[in-house]
Amino acid sequence: MLLADEPAAPEAWQGFTAAGVELVLAGGRLWAPPAAVQAPPPEGYRAADARPGWAAWTPPPGGKQEAPGFLLLEGRGPRLRAALPAGGGSPGAALALDASALSGPAPLERAAVPPGALWRYRPGGRDLPAVVPDGLDLSGEHPSAGRTPLPAADWRGAGFDAAGWAAGQAPLGRTRDASRQRGIATALPAGPSPAYYFRHAFQLDEPPKEGQEWTLQAAYEDGIIVYLNGVEVARDSIRDGLVDDRTLGVPHSGVIYESFPLEAYLELLKQGTNTLAVEVHGSHPDTPELWFDLSLTVRERPAAGGGGAP
């Protein structure tokens, strides 16, 4: 997991542990469960009293660098090695990690939509077709109760043709913070609306199965609404009820990836092509800050015994 800043709330780190996160890169440091660390670095490594269950490594600056340089990640699956690039001036500056050393059967996780995926995008605007979703309480006093997919003519619908939209890799956004600008893969210019719209199509070889956990992980600034195959499945930091391209979000930091379980919406996922549509709303009409990235993952635990066919 890659974050711009270290979360201060203990609940965030407890959530990482509960979710089976094995590696966190945040604020120039690398965090890992001590039980998974097979070869600690010779310097800059310590257990974190304020983060129970986690140890931190601050890579030393190399050569004439005044701050830690890039880290190279090698390996695959539960076995990883993070090291400074060759010539960094700090021999042995590496951390070896084996997450299979953690107790219990490790959940198997794969990304149907990975972080940093390619998205179609455009500024919000009233020139796009949009209908009132079935079951939506226009006043916003009650959450939407409808499950009828939006039609293909609606920009949020599964069958909408967004071929004319621009395409860019996430994270997409804009910011006045120089340190965060380096994390933006696709810059979004300010437009006539405080909102930006995004679409992404992905393939599934089979529909969801029993025992799987499907979860959206989204980083957003400020308000967000997510639609899966034309049905709203997540909303945060924005009013309930009807919104349009002029609706403002509630201030929300885009640093942390928030989780939205999809256990109540699994019937929407289907074999073949699926579509995510997302609207992100700034908290000010001329907001200089906007941020968006999203992944969709599925987790399942291996069968007891883990053996193959006899």
N, C-alpha and C positions, 0 to 999 in steps of 0.2 A: 504494500500500500504506500502510495506517494502523497505526502501532504506538504503544503507550503510552510505551515507552522505547526509546532507541537501542541496538541490539545491540552489545555490546562485542567479540564474537568476529569476527576478520577473515573467517572462513569464512562467516559469515552474509552479509556484503556481497559476497563472491565468489559466493555462491549467488544473491543478488539479480541480479547481473550475468549469470550463466549462464542465469537464468530469464527474462531480458529485461525485468526490472522497470525502469520508466522514471521513477518518482516515488515517494519514500518520505517520509512525514510522521511524524516521531518526536521525542519529547522537546522539542516546541516549535520544531523546525527542519524545514526542507524540504531533501531531498537529491535530486540529479539528476545524471546523467552530464554532465560539462562539454561534451562534443561536441554534446549536444542543447540546450544553453542558448543561445537566440538573442539574448536581451536580458537581461543580468544586472542585478540591482538596483543602485542607486547606493551602498548601504551594507549591511554585514552579510553579504556574499557572499565566499566564499573556497574555494579548492581544499583538499581534505582529504588531507594527507599520510598520515594514518593509515588512510584509506579510499581506496586507489588506484582511480581510475576514477570517483570521486564528488566532487561539490562540494556545499557546505552553504550554505544561506541562513538566517540568523536574523532574522526580521522584526523591525524596531524597534518598541518600544512607541509607541502613538499617544496623543496628548493626555495625560491624567492616568493612563493605564494604567501599571501597574508591571510588566506582562508582556505578551508579544505577544498580540494579539487574534485573532479568527477570521480565517481566510484564505478568500477567495472563489476558487473554481476555475471558470474559463470555458473554453469550447471543447469539442472532441470529437476522438476518434481520437488521432493522434500529436501534435496541436497543442493545447497547454494554456497558460493564463495564470493564475498564482497571484498574488493581490493582496490588500492590506489593504482592508477596507471603506471606502467613501467617508466622509470626515470623520475618518479615523484619525489625522490630524495629521502624516502623513509622505508628502508628494507623491512620486510616482514609485516607491513601495515595491511593486514587482511583479517577477515573474520570468516570462519567456516561454520556453516549451519547445517544441521541435519534434523529436520522437523519430524522425521520418523522416530526420533528418540523421545518424543513427547508421549505421555501415557494415553492409552486408549486408541481405538482404531481411527485413523485420520479420515475425515470426510473427503470424498472425492468432489472436486469443484471444477467446473468448466464455465467458460463465458460464451453465451450465445451472442452477446454484444460486448466486446471488450472495452475497457477505458481507452480513450484516444481513437475511437472509431471515426469513420468518415460520415459526415452528416450533410444533408441538404439544408440550406438555411436562407432566410430572408427577413427583412424588418417586418414588423407587424403593420397591417394596413387594412382599411375597410374595403379595399378592392378585391379581397379574397372572399370567396363564398363561405359562409358559416351559418348553420341553423341552430335553433335552440334544442339541446339534447332532450330526449324523452325522459321524463321524471325529474327534470331539474327544477328546484325551487328557486324561482327568480329573485325572491327576496333575500336569499342566502341564509335564512334562519335554520334550514335543515340541509344536511348533505344530500347529494343526488341519490335517488333511489332507482334510476333507470339503468338498464343494461342493453338497450337497443343500440346497435352500432350506428354511428353517424354515416350518412350516405357518401358515396364516392365523390360527389361534387363538393363536399365539405373538405377544407384543407386538412382537417384532422382525421378524415376518413381513411380507411385502409386502401381504397382504390384510387385515391387522388393522385393525379399526375403532377409531380414536382420536378420534372425533368428540366424545366426552365430556371429552377432555383440555383443559386451558387452552391458549390460543394467545398467543404473544408474539414480538416481533421480537428478533433477535440483535443484539449480544451479550446473552446471558442469564447471570445470575450474581449474586453477592453478594461484598462485600469490606469490610474495615475501612479500606482506603486511600482517603482522601477524593479524591485526584486520579484514581484509577481508577474511583471510583463514577460520575464524569461520563461514562465510556465505556459504562456498562451501560444498554442500552435496556429490558430487562425484568428487574426484580429478582426473585430466587428466594428465598423465605423458607426458613429451616431447617426440615427435616422429620424424620420418625422414622428416616430412612435417610441414610447419607453419599452416596448416589447420586441422580442425576436422570436421567430418561429423556426422549428427544426423538425426534420423527418429522417428516419432511417429504416430501411427494410433489411430483414435478416431471414435466414432459412433454418428450419428445424427438420431433422430427419425423421422425427417421431413426436407425437404429442406427449405432454407431461405424464409421468408414471407415479404410482403410489410411492410415498416415501421420499419424494424429491422436494427440495425447498427452492423455490424460485424467488429471487430478490432483485429489485432495482437498487442500484447504488448511484446516487446523483450528487454532484457538486453544482451549486447554483447560487446566483446572486442577481435578483433578490427573491421574487416569488416564482413558483413553478407549478405547472399542471401537466400531467403526463397522460397520454391516451395510448392504449394498446388495442390495435385493430379497431379503432374508432370508438372505444369506450374509455371513459375516464377511470384511471386506476390509482392516481396519486395526485395530491394537491397540498402545498405548504406555502406559508408566508404570503398568502394572498386571500382576498375575501372569498367566502362561499357564494354560490349563486352565479348569476350571469356576469361574464367579463367580456371585454373587447380589447382592441389594441390600445385604448387609452387608459385602461385600468392599471393602477399602480400597485406594486407589491409592497410587502412589509420588509424593512431592512433585515437582511440575512447574509451572513458571511459565506463566501463560496469556498472557504478553505477546506472544510471537513465534508467528506462524502456521507450523506445521510442514507439510511436504509429504508426501503419501502417493501415489505413482504407482499407477495402476490398470491398468498394461499387462498384468498377469496375470489381470485380471478383466473384460476388455472384453466377454466373451460374456454377462455378466450384464446389461449395459445393453441396453435394447430400445426399439423404436419404441413410442410411447404413454406410459403412466403408469409411472414408476419411483418407488421409495421408499427413502429413507435412514432408518435407525433408529440412534440413538446412545445410549450410556450413558456418563455421566461420573461418576467416583467420587472423592470427597474423600479426603485422606490421613489424616483423623482422624474418628472417629465423630461429633464435634460440630464439624466444621470450619467456620470463619466465611468461608472463601474457596472460591469455586466460579466457574468461568468457562467459557463455551462459545460458539463461533461456528464456522461451517464453510461453505466454498464448494466447488463442483465446477466446474472449468474444462476446456475443451478448446482445445488449441493445434494449429495446422497452418501450415506455411509456404506462401506463395503459389507457384503454379506458376512455373517459370523463364520469364522474359520478361514475366510479369504481364499480358500483353495479353489483350484480349477476342477475340471471334469476328471473323474477317476480314470 
